[in-house]
Amino acid sequence: MPIRIKRVYDEAEARDGVRILVDRLWPRGMSKDKAAFAEWMKELAPTTALRQWFDHKPERWTEFQARYREELRENPLIAPLRQRAAAETVTLLYGSRNRDFNHARVLADYLLET
């Protein structure tokens, strides 16, 4: 199951396969002309309350992952995305500057686990 993650601001590559934006908010400074993704699945992003609580603070990373995984367990888009990733390469796009502590990493891991 090829699932990749990448910043939405990074250059699109052929090996990305289908590129899906998984942020709830439109990326800052990104015009619709420059947005190189096939789909925007904002419903897969953490809730606004969870995103604001986390605030990309590394000391909250462990708790954020647990809370976000709880949200993902209830998300009806997980199964179809898992099926899609089984059939083709999927790249989950996120806007955060932090490449280590971001929700797309948690989402990719979650999709690969079950």
RODO-998366 format. One line per 5 residues: number of its first residue (from 1); their letters; for each residue z, y, x of N, C-alpha, C. Coordinates in steps of 0.001 Angstrom, whole numbers, plus 500000, padded with zeros to 6 digits. Example, Ala and Ser with C-alpha at 12.3 -4.5 7.8 and 13.67 -1.06 7.14 Angstrom:
residues 2
1> as> 507800:494310:513190:507800:495500:512300:507800:496700:513200 ~ 507080:497750:512850:507140:498940:513670:507870:500030:512900
END
This chain:
residues 114
1> mpiri> 500000:498820:500850:500000:500000:500000:500000:501244:500897 ~ 498851:501812:501144:498792:502983:502020:499212:504271:501305 ~ 500402:504742:501644:500904:506013:501111:501227:506896:502306 ~ 500658:508068:502297:500898:509028:503363:501537:510267:502773 ~ 502169:511067:503612:502660:512371:503172:502149:513423:504143
6> krvyd> 501957:514620:503605:501358:515670:504413:501654:517011:503751 ~ 501783:518050:504567:501927:519399:504009:500617:519800:503351 ~ 500703:520443:502234:499509:520868:501508:498691:521867:502331 ~ 499334:522540:503254:498672:523529:504096:497911:522903:505269 ~ 498163:521627:505539:497465:520941:506623:496025:520644:506206
11> eaear> 495181:520554:507214:493757:520275:506989:493566:518930:506276 ~ 492692:518915:505285:492345:517665:504605:491500:516809:505547 ~ 491731:515497:505488:490979:514551:506313:490459:513429:505419 ~ 489370:512835:505810:488787:511743:505030:489775:510592:504866 ~ 490580:510336:505894:491528:509209:505818:492688:509464:504852
16> dgvri> 492795:510687:504314:493842:510999:503336:493648:510249:502016 ~ 492430:509847:501741:492165:509214:500450:492331:510229:499337 ~ 492966:509815:498254:493205:510741:497143:494446:511570:497472 ~ 494295:512875:497398:495376:513812:497745:496009:514321:496458 ~ 497335:514124:496360:498066:514486:495147:499198:515437:495501
21> lvdrl> 499179:516608:494916:500259:517571:495106:501442:517132:494250 ~ 502619:517004:494867:503801:516529:494148:504922:517568:494154 ~ 504561:518830:494231:505533:519923:494119:505523:520464:492697 ~ 506670:520906:492246:506782:521483:490916:506173:522888:490866 ~ 506252:523594:491994:505739:524961:492075:504426:524990:492853
26> wprgm> 503549:525922:492466:502302:526093:493206:502636:526576:494618 ~ 501976:526047:495645:502271:526428:497025:501979:527912:497296 ~ 502924:528564:497935:502767:529986:498263:501563:530216:499148 ~ 500811:531256:498805:499675:531651:499622:498473:530736:499531 ~ 498529:529719:498694:497432:528753:498563:496554:529171:497384
31> skdka> 495304:529474:497684:494385:529815:496599:493845:528522:495990 ~ 493369:528614:494788:492807:527422:494149:491561:526949:494892 ~ 490861:527881:495551:489675:527504:496330:490046:526674:497553 ~ 491192:526975:498164:491618:526275:499373:492391:524991:499071 ~ 492820:524838:497847:493636:523684:497474:492778:522424:497469
36> afaew> 492948:521622:498476:492129:520411:498633:492903:519195:498146 ~ 493115:519130:496830:493754:517950:496269:493113:517609:494938 ~ 493201:516339:494589:492546:515842:493388:493388:516038:492137 ~ 494706:516015:492327:495602:516010:491173:496894:516728:491511 ~ 497488:517342:490495:498795:517990:490647:499757:517258:489724
41> mkela> 500654:516480:490304:501623:515707:489524:503006:516329:489711 ~ 503180:517520:489144:504433:518252:489333:505623:517552:488696 ~ 505371:516668:487743:506445:515944:487082:507123:514940:488011 ~ 506509:514659:489171:507109:513751:490151:508066:514470:491099 ~ 508046:515787:491072:508929:516569:491946:510358:516530:491406
46> pttal> 511326:516825:492255:512714:516913:491770:512829:518003:490710 ~ 513793:517850:489839:514014:518881:488833:514339:520199:489531 ~ 514149:521277:488822:514439:522597:489385:515888:522684:489835 ~ 516796:522170:489025:518224:522224:489374:518503:521467:490678 ~ 517919:520288:490837:518141:519505:492055:517499:520184:493262
51> rqwfd> 516302:520684:493090:515614:521378:494192:516421:522587:494657 ~ 516929:523364:493722:517704:524546:494084:519027:524158:494747 ~ 519663:523102:494254:520915:522646:494865:520680:522206:496309 ~ 519634:521411:496538:519342:520893:497873:519039:522026:498853 ~ 518143:522922:498481:517817:524106:499281:517443:523744:500718
56> hkper> 516923:522542:500939:516492:522045:502256:517581:522109:503317 ~ 518814:521914:502881:519948:521902:503816:520166:520467:504303 ~ 520024:520248:505597:520154:518885:506135:521466:518199:505769 ~ 522556:518937:505656:523840:518325:505318:523866:517776:503887 ~ 522922:518164:503070:522831:517659:501688:521774:516564:501531
61> wtefq> 521117:516205:502615:519992:515275:502572:520356:513931:501949 ~ 521431:513315:502371:521815:511995:501857:522073:512051:500359 ~ 522827:513033:499928:523119:513175:498492:521857:513524:497707 ~ 521015:514365:498269:519751:514714:497612:518917:513468:497367 ~ 518795:512618:498375:518006:511397:498225:518529:510534:497079
66> aryre> 519824:510372:497008:520421:509555:495940:520132:510161:494571 ~ 520312:511458:494453:520077:512124:493161:518596:512084:492763 ~ 517731:512308:493730:516295:512305:493446:515826:510900:493065 ~ 516320:509884:493745:515970:508502:493394:516407:508169:491964 ~ 517532:508715:491565:517994:508518:490187:516994:509131:489205
71> elren> 516502:510309:489526:515481:510934:488678:514204:510100:488658 ~ 513818:509564:489800:512585:508778:489880:512672:507492:489061 ~ 513866:506912:488971:514032:505678:488176:513650:505890:486712 ~ 513792:507113:486240:513492:507439:484839:512087:508009:484658 ~ 511325:508148:485727:510040:508835:485655:508912:507862:485300
76> pliap> 508225:508102:484172:507162:507199:483739:505897:507250:484599 ~ 505786:508205:485499:504597:508311:486346:504663:507419:487587 ~ 505831:506860:487857:505995:506029:489057:505111:504786:489019 ~ 505149:504037:487936:504367:502790:487858:502867:503044:488015 ~ 502281:504013:487310:500842:504254:487511:500500:504708:488935
81> lrqra> 501373:505488:489545:501109:505939:490909:501200:504763:491884 ~ 502140:503881:491658:502276:502689:492493:501007:501827:492396 ~ 500485:501681:491196:499252:500905:490992:498074:501568:491697 ~ 498027:502869:491601:496940:503606:492257:497010:503433:493773 ~ 498213:503525:494318:498403:503383:495758:498080:501964:496226
86> aaetv> 498209:500989:495336:497861:499614:495692:496341:499454:495797 ~ 495608:500319:495108:494155:500204:495075:493439:501103:496080 ~ 494092:502202:496485:493447:503149:497394:494503:503932:498174 ~ 494086:504571:499235:495001:505392:500018:495374:506630:499219 ~ 496668:506916:499187:497190:508085:498482:497967:508932:499486
91> tllyg> 497697:510221:499492:498459:511155:500311:499209:512095:499389 ~ 500535:512076:499514:501398:512952:498723:501545:514270:499469 ~ 501198:515351:498809:501234:516670:499422:502451:517450:498960 ~ 503068:518151:499893:504247:518970:499599:504099:520309:500304 ~ 504839:521300:499862:504723:522628:500425:505803:523006:501423
96> srnrd> 506885:522296:501452:508020:522631:502310:507615:522744:503782 ~ 508259:523666:504483:508035:523786:505933:508716:522637:506683 ~ 509738:522072:506065:510523:521039:506728:509840:519682:506568 ~ 509329:519162:507663:508612:517891:507612:509545:516682:507571 ~ 510813:516882:507914:511765:515771:507934:512581:515650:506656
101> fnhar> 512981:516764:506092:513844:516771:504911:513089:517356:503727 ~ 512271:516514:503095:511519:516964:501923:511386:515825:500927 ~ 511166:516184:499687:511151:515193:498615:509967:514227:498694 ~ 508850:514644:499282:507692:513747:499369:508020:512519:500216 ~ 508842:512698:501228:509275:511571:502063:510086:510574:501220
106> vlady> 510978:511089:500393:511788:510231:499522:510896:509515:498516 ~ 509965:510251:497924:509047:509674:496933:508210:508567:497559 ~ 507656:508795:498732:506849:507768:499397:507665:506521:499677 ~ 508876:506697:500194:509749:505552:500448:510067:504801:499160 ~ 510338:505539:498116:510664:504930:496819:509486:504108:496294
111> llet> 508295:504641:496406:507109:503926:495936:506884:502631:496718 ~ 507221:502644:497980:507021:501459:498816:508088:500397:498633 ~ 509259:500792:498150:510385:499859:498048:510281:498862:496921 ~ 509887:499295:495774:509947:498393:494611:508599:498047:494079
END
